[in-house]
Amino acid sequence: MFLSAGQTSDYIGARALLSSTPQAGALLADRGYDADWFRNALIELGISPCIPSKRSRTVHILHDAALYRLRHKIENMFARLKDWRRVATRYDRCPILFLSACALAAIVIYWL
């Protein structure tokens, strides 16, 4: 888990995690991660980016639509985390305590 500032764009947070990205066949992400440098960095790591193009892109980049449909499982995981009121409303102002609450919620969700 990685905690970034609330106003930080998605791909800036992805830059911080890029060096610790595990080996994978593909990376599913939404339009917020559509940046040429991010796509190129994933390809250099041997990961196939499955990211739809932003609407403002002049030349759209194709993605695997069948694989992208599996992204709902990622969204469902975040929805289950937000079932925990403490995580959804961010009662904890300290980042360490907030990450601890997220980790605890993820562990309980995994085991149920």
C-alpha positions, 0 to 999 in steps of 0.5 A: 500500500502507498499513500499519496496526497489527496490532490495528487494526480494518479500517475504521479503516485504511480511514478513513486511505485514504479520501481517496486512494481512486481513482475506481471503480464499486464497492468490494468488502469483507468484513464487517469494513468494514461501518460506516454512516459508511464506506458513506456516505463511499463513496457521497459519492465516487460508489463503490457499496459491495458490503459484506455486513452484519455479523450483529449489524446489526438491519436488514441492508443488501443487497449485489450477491452476483454482484459479491461473488463476485469478491472471491476474486480479492483473497483470492487476491492476499493468499494469493500474497503470503503464499507469500513467507516473509519477508512471511508471518512479517514478518521485518522489524520496520521498517515501511519494510523490510516494505512494501518486501518486500511491494512487491517480492513484488507486483512479482514476482508481477505479472510471473510 
